[in-house]
Amino acid sequence: MFGKKSMPTNNFDTLISSKAEIVGDIHFSGGLHIDGKVYGNIIADDESKAVLRVSEKGAVEGEVSVPHLIVNGTIVGDVHSCEHLELAAKAVIKGDIFYNTVEMVMGSQVDGRLEHRYKSNKGSEKAKMPKQVTKEKPKSQLQITDESKPAELKMATKPNPAASADIKPALDTAKK
């Protein structure tokens, strides 16, 4: 747009499905499309032309640091985009945005400040984006709350292999 180079092709190597939740940081290059939920930071490799797309169904809770970003979903955390940021009609960002160029469609929402930080440095080194470690997903969301599930799925600890050998005969007898 506006006579500048367009973003890299819309070839997305990785898809996070709407049925998936990821807890932890994601480091990538290439294209990443998010329809699900990510609880952690999303960081593009240095010197990559990585593209992140958060769809209308997608949500990210953590800091995002990528060259090219297209948002139509929700991001809760700071956003760093050293090349191009596009906020579509249903985009919601709750955090500060640090950008080089930004496109905002009517209806997109930003609850934070916008700061033009990454200037076009023709012929010089590209500005480095921050790389942070993730915050953990809230514990209340990690627990299984469905009481109809078997008790062993509600256990938070890993089973002890030595103890399971003693329990197995008792479980077999209980099933009969």
Secondary structure, 3 states (H helix, E strand, C coil): CCCCCCCCCCCCCEEECCCCEEECCEEECCEEEECCEEECCEEECCCCCCEEEECCCCEEECCEEEEEEEECCEEECCEEEEEEEEECCCCEEECCEEEEEEEECCCCEEECCEEECCCCCCCCCCCCCCCCCCCCCCHHHHCCCCCCCCHHHHCCCCCCHHHHHHHHHHHHHHHC
